[in-house]
Amino acid sequence: MQSNVYCLPDAYGTYLLRGHILAGIAYGIVLTLSIHCSQLLMNRVLSSNTRTRQAILLLAYVICVFVLCTLMIASNAHYVQRYSSGCGQIDLSTNASSAVGAIGGAFGDTCYVLTNWAVDGLLIWRCLVIYQGSWSRRWIFLISILMFVCSFAVGSLLIVVAFRNSPFDAEPLPLYQVLWIHSSVSMGINTVFTVAITGRLLVYRSRVTKLLGSKHGSHFISIVNMMIESASLVIMFLIPVVILCAQDTEVLVVPLQALSQIQAVASLWIIFRVAQGKAWTEDTSEELVSKSIAFRPEEPESGNSS
């Protein structure tokens, strides 16, 4: 007869608590950014002069991401509480699937995947906006579709595995192997678009600096803006997740629990700049080009007689 109690390693509890604290700190940043973004976007939506479909969609996006992050941190807290109350043992007699997920049970895994899709979608949108008017935009669009399909497929697999994986199964599915694949695909997507966005902004930075000086358009093409637009923060957390997942170590739960919150921070940071009017838009490239033409010194006319 199989036991209904799942025993976890002793060190797992320490890492689990540390990861939950880190996730809680990141959730505080998510809460702050969500409030600021909602205020800015709500002001636009309520005014007939500034109300646009983009503002409405971004406001809905902020609300959805905040709800997902709230559900995720609550699911994670419940997972930690179950582990602590069981002194390192989790009773699976009521709901086996809720205790073996990668992030706070199967429900937390689902919120994690949904948040990941939302962040990938926003990054794709920003990349297409930044490449507006470029001949390579069609290739960026095709690559975006292929990568999002891969993300959707691997994410769906992770959700299925999280709900099916249980110690009661004769051949439990390799949850953390699927998580490693999902994290690797996500890191690949973020890396590709980070390089694409940063490369595009570096090109414009070089052109504008050469023609107008370093101060013109700095809020669009500064180094900080490049990091925000490309969501480099996500890659910084994905790298240790992929490495630790491949090593199959309990330390993985530390960055893993905070990963989705960090992804939400990166996406909300982008939206915050969009709501402030400081992010790159479809007209930014034309604006910078027109400024460069307007400030370009005119050549002296030849053949004028005194």
C-alpha positions as CSV (number, residue, x, y, z in Angstrom):
1,M,0.0,0.0,0.0
2,Q,1.4,3.4,-1.1
3,S,1.8,6.2,1.5
4,N,-0.2,9.4,1.1
5,V,2.7,11.4,2.4
6,Y,5.3,12.9,0.2
7,C,8.6,13.6,2.0
8,L,10.8,16.4,0.8
9,P,14.5,17.0,1.4
10,D,15.5,18.8,4.6
11,A,17.3,21.6,2.8
12,Y,14.2,22.1,0.6
13,G,12.3,24.0,3.4
14,T,15.1,26.6,3.8
15,Y,15.3,27.3,0.1
16,L,11.5,27.3,-0.2
17,L,11.2,30.0,2.4
18,R,14.0,32.1,0.9
19,G,12.4,31.9,-2.5
20,H,9.0,32.9,-1.1
21,I,10.6,35.9,0.6
22,L,12.2,36.9,-2.7
23,A,8.9,36.4,-4.5
24,G,7.2,38.6,-1.9
25,I,9.6,41.4,-2.4
26,A,9.1,41.2,-6.2
27,Y,5.4,41.1,-5.7
28,G,5.6,44.4,-3.7
29,I,7.3,46.0,-6.8
30,V,4.5,44.5,-9.0
31,L,1.9,46.0,-6.7
32,T,3.6,49.4,-6.9
33,L,4.0,49.4,-10.6
34,S,0.5,48.1,-11.2
35,I,-1.0,51.1,-9.2
36,H,1.1,53.7,-11.0
37,C,0.4,52.1,-14.4
38,S,-3.3,51.9,-13.7
39,Q,-3.5,55.5,-12.6
40,L,-1.7,56.8,-15.7
41,L,-3.7,54.6,-18.1
42,M,-7.0,55.3,-16.3
43,N,-6.5,59.0,-16.8
44,R,-6.1,58.4,-20.5
45,V,-9.1,56.1,-20.7
46,L,-11.4,58.4,-18.8
47,S,-10.5,61.4,-21.0
48,S,-12.2,61.5,-24.4
49,N,-9.2,63.3,-25.9
50,T,-6.6,60.7,-24.9
51,R,-8.7,57.6,-24.9
52,T,-7.3,55.0,-27.4
53,R,-7.6,51.3,-27.9
54,Q,-4.0,50.9,-26.9
55,A,-4.6,52.5,-23.5
56,I,-7.7,50.3,-22.9
57,L,-5.8,47.1,-23.8
58,L,-2.8,48.1,-21.7
59,L,-5.0,48.8,-18.7
60,A,-6.6,45.4,-19.1
61,Y,-3.2,43.8,-19.5
62,V,-2.0,45.4,-16.2
63,I,-5.1,44.2,-14.4
64,C,-4.7,40.6,-15.7
65,V,-1.0,40.5,-14.9
66,F,-1.6,41.8,-11.4
67,V,-4.3,39.2,-10.8
68,L,-2.1,36.4,-12.0
69,C,0.8,37.5,-9.8
70,T,-1.6,37.8,-6.8
71,L,-3.0,34.3,-7.4
72,M,0.6,33.0,-7.8
73,I,1.9,34.5,-4.6
74,A,-1.2,33.3,-2.7
75,S,-0.7,29.8,-4.1
76,N,2.9,29.8,-3.2
77,A,2.2,31.0,0.3
78,H,-0.3,28.1,0.7
79,Y,2.3,25.7,-0.6
80,V,4.9,27.0,2.0
81,Q,2.3,26.8,4.8
82,R,1.5,23.2,3.9
83,Y,5.1,22.3,3.9
84,S,5.8,24.0,7.2
85,S,2.8,22.5,9.0
86,G,3.8,19.1,7.8
87,C,7.4,19.4,9.0
88,G,8.8,18.6,5.6
89,Q,6.0,16.2,4.7
90,I,2.9,17.0,2.5
91,D,-0.3,15.1,2.7
92,L,-1.5,14.2,-0.8
93,S,-4.6,12.3,0.2
94,T,-6.9,15.3,-0.7
95,N,-5.3,16.8,-3.7
96,A,-2.1,15.2,-5.0
97,S,-1.5,17.5,-7.9
98,S,-1.5,20.6,-5.8
99,A,1.7,19.5,-3.9
100,V,4.0,18.5,-6.7
101,G,4.0,21.5,-9.0
102,A,7.1,23.4,-9.7
103,I,5.8,26.8,-8.3
104,G,3.3,26.5,-5.5
105,G,1.5,23.5,-6.9
106,A,-0.2,22.9,-10.2
107,F,-2.3,26.1,-9.8
108,G,0.8,28.1,-9.3
109,D,2.3,26.5,-12.4
110,T,-0.7,27.5,-14.4
111,C,-0.4,31.1,-13.3
112,Y,3.3,31.0,-14.1
113,V,2.8,29.8,-17.6
114,L,0.0,32.4,-18.3
115,T,2.2,35.2,-17.0
116,N,5.1,33.9,-19.2
117,W,2.8,34.0,-22.2
118,A,1.7,37.6,-21.4
119,V,5.3,38.8,-21.0
120,D,6.4,37.1,-24.2
121,G,3.5,38.7,-26.0
122,L,4.3,42.2,-24.7
123,L,8.0,41.8,-25.7
124,I,7.0,40.7,-29.2
125,W,4.7,43.8,-29.5
126,R,7.5,46.1,-28.4
127,C,9.9,44.6,-30.8
128,L,7.4,45.1,-33.7
129,V,6.8,48.7,-32.6
130,I,10.6,49.4,-32.5
131,Y,11.1,47.9,-35.9
132,Q,8.2,49.9,-37.4
133,G,9.1,51.1,-40.9
134,S,12.1,48.8,-41.2
135,W,12.5,46.3,-44.1
136,S,13.3,43.6,-41.5
137,R,10.0,44.0,-39.7
138,R,8.3,41.2,-41.7
139,W,11.0,38.8,-40.7
140,I,10.7,39.9,-37.1
141,F,6.9,39.2,-37.4
142,L,7.5,35.7,-38.7
143,I,10.1,34.9,-36.1
144,S,7.7,36.2,-33.4
145,I,4.9,33.9,-34.5
146,L,7.2,30.8,-34.6
147,M,8.6,31.6,-31.1
148,F,5.2,32.3,-29.6
149,V,3.9,29.0,-31.0
150,C,6.9,27.2,-29.3
151,S,6.2,29.0,-26.1
152,F,2.5,28.1,-26.2
153,A,3.3,24.4,-26.9
154,V,5.9,24.0,-24.1
155,G,3.8,26.0,-21.7
156,S,0.7,23.9,-22.3
157,L,2.8,20.8,-21.8
158,L,4.1,22.1,-18.5
159,I,0.5,22.7,-17.3
160,V,-0.6,19.2,-18.3
161,V,2.4,17.6,-16.6
162,A,1.9,19.7,-13.4
163,F,-1.7,18.4,-13.1
164,R,-0.9,14.8,-14.0
165,N,2.4,14.4,-12.2
166,S,1.8,12.6,-8.8
167,P,3.7,10.2,-6.6
168,F,0.7,7.8,-7.1
169,D,1.5,7.5,-10.8
170,A,3.2,4.3,-11.9
171,E,5.5,6.4,-14.2
172,P,5.4,10.0,-13.1
173,L,6.1,12.5,-15.8
174,P,9.5,14.4,-15.5
175,L,8.1,17.7,-14.3
176,Y,11.4,19.5,-13.8
177,Q,12.7,18.3,-17.2
178,V,9.7,19.9,-18.8
179,L,10.3,23.0,-16.7
180,W,13.9,23.0,-17.9
181,I,12.7,22.9,-21.5
182,H,10.1,25.6,-20.9
183,S,12.7,27.8,-19.2
184,S,15.2,27.3,-22.0
185,V,12.6,28.2,-24.6
186,S,11.6,31.3,-22.7
187,M,15.2,32.3,-22.3
188,G,15.8,31.8,-26.0
189,I,12.8,33.9,-26.9
190,N,13.9,36.7,-24.5
191,T,17.5,36.6,-25.7
192,V,16.5,36.8,-29.4
193,F,14.2,39.8,-28.8
194,T,16.6,41.4,-26.4
195,V,19.4,41.3,-29.0
196,A,16.9,42.6,-31.7
197,I,15.6,45.5,-29.7
198,T,19.0,46.5,-28.3
199,G,20.6,46.3,-31.7
200,R,17.9,48.5,-33.2
201,L,18.2,51.1,-30.4
202,L,22.0,51.1,-30.6
203,V,21.8,51.9,-34.4
204,Y,19.5,54.8,-33.7
205,R,21.7,55.9,-30.8
206,S,24.7,56.0,-33.0
207,R,23.0,58.0,-35.7
208,V,21.3,60.5,-33.4
209,T,24.5,61.0,-31.3
210,K,26.5,61.6,-34.4
211,L,24.1,64.2,-35.8
212,L,22.6,65.9,-32.8
213,G,24.7,65.0,-29.8
214,S,24.2,62.7,-26.9
215,K,21.4,64.7,-25.2
216,H,18.8,64.5,-28.1
217,G,16.4,61.5,-27.8
218,S,18.2,60.2,-24.7
219,H,14.9,59.2,-23.1
220,F,14.3,56.9,-26.1
221,I,17.7,55.4,-26.7
222,S,19.6,55.5,-23.4
223,I,21.2,52.4,-22.0
224,V,18.7,52.2,-19.2
225,N,15.8,52.4,-21.7
226,M,17.5,49.6,-23.8
227,M,17.5,47.4,-20.7
228,I,13.8,48.2,-20.0
229,E,12.6,47.8,-23.5
230,S,14.4,44.5,-24.0
231,A,13.3,43.1,-20.6
232,S,16.9,42.2,-19.8
233,L,15.9,41.7,-16.2
234,V,14.0,38.5,-17.2
235,I,17.1,37.0,-18.8
236,M,19.1,37.7,-15.6
237,F,16.7,35.4,-13.7
238,L,16.2,32.9,-16.4
239,I,19.9,32.0,-16.6
240,P,20.2,30.7,-13.1
241,V,16.8,28.9,-13.4
242,V,18.0,27.0,-16.5
243,I,21.4,26.2,-14.9
244,L,19.9,25.0,-11.6
245,C,17.1,23.1,-13.3
246,A,19.7,21.2,-15.4
247,Q,21.6,20.3,-12.2
248,D,18.4,19.1,-10.5
249,T,19.1,20.8,-7.2
250,E,16.8,22.1,-4.4
251,V,18.3,25.6,-4.8
252,L,16.2,26.0,-7.9
253,V,13.1,26.9,-5.9
254,V,14.7,30.2,-4.8
255,P,14.9,32.0,-8.2
256,L,12.0,29.9,-9.6
257,Q,9.4,31.2,-7.1
258,A,10.3,34.8,-7.9
259,L,10.7,34.3,-11.7
260,S,7.1,35.1,-12.7
261,Q,7.0,38.2,-10.4
262,I,10.2,39.4,-12.0
263,Q,8.7,38.8,-15.5
264,A,5.7,40.9,-14.4
265,V,8.0,43.7,-13.1
266,A,9.8,43.8,-16.5
267,S,6.5,44.0,-18.4
268,L,4.9,46.6,-16.1
269,W,8.1,48.7,-16.3
270,I,7.7,48.8,-20.0
271,I,4.0,49.7,-19.8
272,F,4.8,52.4,-17.2
273,R,7.2,54.1,-19.7
274,V,4.6,53.8,-22.4
275,A,2.0,55.4,-20.2
276,Q,4.4,58.2,-19.4
277,G,5.1,58.8,-23.1
278,K,8.8,58.0,-22.7
279,A,8.8,54.6,-24.5
280,W,9.5,54.1,-28.2
281,T,6.4,54.5,-30.4
282,E,5.6,53.9,-34.1
283,D,6.5,57.6,-34.8
284,T,9.7,57.8,-32.8
285,S,12.0,56.8,-35.6
286,E,10.4,59.4,-37.9
287,E,10.6,62.0,-35.2
288,L,14.4,61.4,-34.6
289,V,15.0,61.4,-38.4
290,S,13.1,64.7,-38.8
291,K,15.1,66.3,-36.0
292,S,18.3,65.2,-37.5
293,I,17.3,66.8,-40.8
294,A,16.1,70.0,-39.2
295,F,19.3,70.4,-37.1
296,R,21.6,69.4,-39.9
297,P,23.8,72.4,-40.8
298,E,23.1,73.7,-44.3
299,E,25.9,73.8,-46.8
300,P,26.9,77.3,-48.0
301,E,25.5,78.2,-51.3
302,S,28.0,78.5,-54.1
303,G,28.0,81.0,-56.9
304,N,26.4,83.9,-54.9
305,S,27.8,87.2,-55.8
306,S,28.3,89.9,-53.2
